């Protein structure tokens, strides 16, 4: 199959790195041939296969990769060695970096950050000013939002909701079956 996009001559600098605007060479998904996309450091950052796309002012750089049917849009940043794949979306002003993984039907948006070795997957949502980092996992239908944080080796899964100023850390496990969830402003 032929390449789905090319790097244009239009460039910008981000964190001292030269980024190139992408342009679709063929139509796929909701992208039409000729559409301009977002910004990548190089072809290593966005798969030439599948329906993955970087839109608008979004930026993907470093050794980060976007593939499958994933979408990165708005002012989102994906960088470092991070991966966004499956049908995952990263948008708004969200950042995914380090060795983080966002996959499945997960959504990371608002001003949220996912970093370190963290993984967000399944139908999980991380939004607002929430942070998921370290070796943390957010999965299933879990929601982490507001100023909440999940870090260290913590796991949030099932239908759990962590929000407000709540922090889940250490080796804590929070599921939708955990008494007291959804969790508001408390620390575990």
N, C-alpha and C positions, 0 to 999 in steps of 0.2 A: 504494500500500500504506500502511496506517496505521502510525503510530509504534509502535516496539517497546518503548519505555520512557519513563518520565517522571522528573523530578527530584522527590524527596519534600521534605517540610518539614524532615526531619532533616538537620542540618548539623554540620560540624566544621571547625576551622581547621587548615591545614597551611602552614607557611612564610608565615604572614600572609595566606593565601588562603582564602576561604570555599569549602568543598566541600559538595556535596549528594549524599546517598545516592540511588541509582537504584532504580527498581522496574519490573519487566517488565509491560507492558500486554498482551502476547500471548505464547503459547508458541512457542519456536523452539529447535532444537538440544537441549541438555540444560537449557534454562531454561524454566520454566513461568510462565504468566501469574500475576502476584502476587508472584513471587520478588523478594526484595530483593537488590540487587547491591552493588557497591563504591561508590566515591566519585569524583565528577567535578566540575570547576569549572563546566561548562556543557554544553549539548548539542553544542557544537563538538568535544568530546573523545571522543565515542563515536558511531559511525555509527548512524543509525536503520534502516539497511538491513543485510542480511547477518546473520550469526550471531555477530558479535563481541560480547564481553561483558566487563565488569569485575566481578569477584567479591569477596566478603568485605571485607577491610580494604584492598584494593588502591586506589591513588589515581592518577588521571590529571588533569593540570591544565596551566595555561599554554596554549600553542597546540598541544599534543600531540594526536595523533589515533590512535584504535584502530578498525580496520575490517576488512572481509572476514569471516574466521572466526577472527580472532585472539582470544586470551584473556589477560587480565591478572588474576592472583589472588595469594592469600597476602597478604604485606605489601609487594608490589612497588610501585614508583613509576615512572610514565612522565610526563615533563614537558618543559618547554622547547618546542622545535619538533619533537620527535621523532615518529616514526611506527612503529606496530606493525600489521602487516597480513598478508594471506595467511592461513596456518594457524599463524602464529607464536604462541608462548607466552612470557610473561614472568611469573615467579612466584618464590615464596620471598621473600627480602629483596632481590631484584635491582632495580637502577635503570637506566632507559634515559632519557637526557636530552640536551640540546643539540640538534643536528640529526641525531642518530643514527637509523638505520633498522634494524628487525628484521622480516624477512619470510620468505616461503616456509614451510617447516616448521621453521624455526629455533627453538631453545629457549635462553632466558637465565634462569638460576636460581641458587639459593643466595644468596650475597652479591655476585654478579658485577655489574659495571658496564659499560655500553656508552654512550659519550658522544662529544662532538665531532661530527665528520662521519663517524663509523664506521658500517659496514654489516655486519650479520650476516645471512646468508641461505642458501638451500638447506636442507640438513639439518644445518647447523652447530649445535654446542652450546658455550655459554660458561657455566661454572659455578664453584662454589667462590668464592674471592676474586679470580677473574680479572678483568682489565680490558682492554677493547678500546676504543681511542680515537684521536683525531687523524683521519687520513684512512684508517685501517686497514680491511681487508676480511677477513672470515672466512666461508668459503663451502664448498660441497660437503658432505662428511661430516666436515669438520674438527672437532676438539675442542680447546678452550682451557680449562684448568681448574687447580685449585690456586691458587697465588699468581702464576700466569703472566700476562704482559701482551703485547699486540700493539698497536703504536702507530706514529705517523708515517705513512708510506705503505706499510707492510708488508702483505703478502698471505699468508694461511694458507688453503690450499684442498686439495681432494682428500680423502685419508684421513689427513691430517697430524694429529698430536697434539702440542700444546705444553702442558707441565704443570710442576708443581713450582714452582721459582722462575725458570723460563726467561722471557726477554724477547726478542721479535722486533721489530725496529725499523728505522728508515731506510726503504730501498726493498727490503728483503729479501723473497724469495719462498720460501715453504716449502710443499711439496706432499707427499702421501703417498708420492711417488716419490723424495723428497729423501733421499739417504743419511743415515743417522743418525736418521731419525724412527722412532718417536716420540721427541721431544726432552724430555729431563729438564732438570736444573738447569744450563743453559748459556745464554750470551747470544749473539745473532747481531747 
